[in-house]
């Protein structure tokens, strides 16, 4: 997309401009009317369009072509050629999105200045899009756990389709990374990926941000939907979209068209929609806060993104990835995690999920006291209450129990923590706590610990080493 398309109904003028630009090293194409122009653009969008306003024997005049180009190829800069009596129309064209105008008869030096500036704008836009695409491709999915493999199987199935996807899961679990994974492996990978953060945009500005606006003072200002044309629009936390906007987005999904605020023309867009939420949308529908019809339009393929609690086996891989990423992007120390630190991380609570893990790793690297392995003492630990002499203060409930029952309560909690840490894998848990597998099964059975999957005592099935989690009976 680096050549210049010159459109003028006067053959001498378009050939003169073409010869001048070719002498300056530019590649050019020529068109005499709207049919030739649209055919050339559809074959390959140019890097710049030089467009005469008045075109004899043409189905569309220059303004109509301008509107069509800015609708379907908004990144192509358009320079208008205007006769002396058409200055007001040329100014109106600027407000419709034209880059600049040149008055006939034109000065060659002025023509070249405008064209070079417009081509530089075109080049910067292409580079910006390329950077965005590289960012999308760089979004990596990290993990090996059973829950992660299930997620990847679902994501891979939807990458080649154009179906709308609804990603659900708690905040920080990686829903946007999953959305970028879908986009990067789809047929739209070379097109934009535009995020609409529904929770961060003020409700009164939502429609302007999405649809853009047209004003006499500033002309056309495209919105996010136009930026996403041909690619993917990602509605992050879609439950926070204002009710009034929901009905308009529903219409966009049906017609693939909309009007800018203050505009009269319909804008056509080709979009794939991916949405995410950490809320129960069916409950939001029941409460009257979310349109049921929009839910069904967006929820064509529902995919649940697991929390970090559900994929504790992936914590070592994720932590190491974040260490390497922080080293590459911020120059932070490239450290390893000690076995004790990993063990502690796999037993910690992660209400903030993968985002919280990333932040913790970065904080440890910034505040760390060396370049050696990260030790458990460097990680935040929930403090246990202690008395003035440093002794652990027992909770009221445990302090009133006989020794045998208190010991059982501790063993139950300890083993539950370890088994959940290892994703319900009995063999790995037994190895860590230093027990034979059969002995651990018997201990779990005696403590009344059951698997979440079967609801039976953990010792009831000697071969069930991959239960997702365990809990206390009763």
JOHU-V113833 format. One line per field, one symbol per residue. phi: phi as a letter, one per 40 degrees, with the letter a starting at -180 (. if undefined). psi: psi as a letter, one per 40 degrees, with the letter a starting at -180 (. if undefined). burial: 1 if it has 24 or more other ideal C-beta (glycine too) atoms within 12 Angstrom, else 0. Layout:
phi: ???
psi: ???
burial: ???
//
This chain:
phi: .bcbbbbaccdcccccccccccccgccbbbabaccccccccccadccabbbcccbcfbcbcccccdccccccbccccbbccbcdcbcccccccdcchccabbccccccccdcccccccccdccccccccccccccccccbcbiacccccccccccccccccbccbbcbicdgchcccccccdccbbccdcccbbcbcccccddcbdcccccgabbccbgcbcccccccdgbbbbccfccccddccdcccdcccccfbabccgbbccbcbbbbbbbaabbccccccccgbaccccdcccccbcbcccccdcbcdcddcccccccccccccbgcdcbcbcdcccccccbccbccfccccdccdcccccccbibcdccdccccbccccbcccgcccccdccccccdccccccccccccdccccdcggcccccdcccgbcdcccdccccccgcbcccbgbddccbccccbccabaccg
psi: geihhhhhehdddddddddddddeeihiiiieaddddddddddhhidihhhidhhifhdiadddddddddddgeehihhhhhidefdddddddddeeidiihhihihddddddddddddddddddddddddddddddehihhieiddddddddddddedeieihhhhiiiheefddddddddddeieedeiihhhhgddehhdeedddddeaihiddeahhiaddddehebhhhghgddehiddddddddddddefiihiheidihhhihihhhiiieihddddddeeehhdddddddfdghhhhiiddefddedddddddddddddddeeiigiihidddddddeeihgdeadddddddddddddeifaeaihideeihhhhhhiadeeihhiiddddeiidddddddddddddddddddffehdddddddefiiddddddddddefhiidddeihdedhdegefhdiiihi.
burial: 101111111000110111011000010111111101110110001111111111100101111111111110111111111110000011011111111111110100001101110110010011001001100100101110111100110110011000011111111111111111111111011011111101001000011111111100001111111111111111111111110011011111100001111010001011111111111010010000011001101110111111111111111111111111110000001010100011111111010011111101110110010000010001100000000000000000000000000000101101111111111111111101100010011011101011100000111000011111111100
//
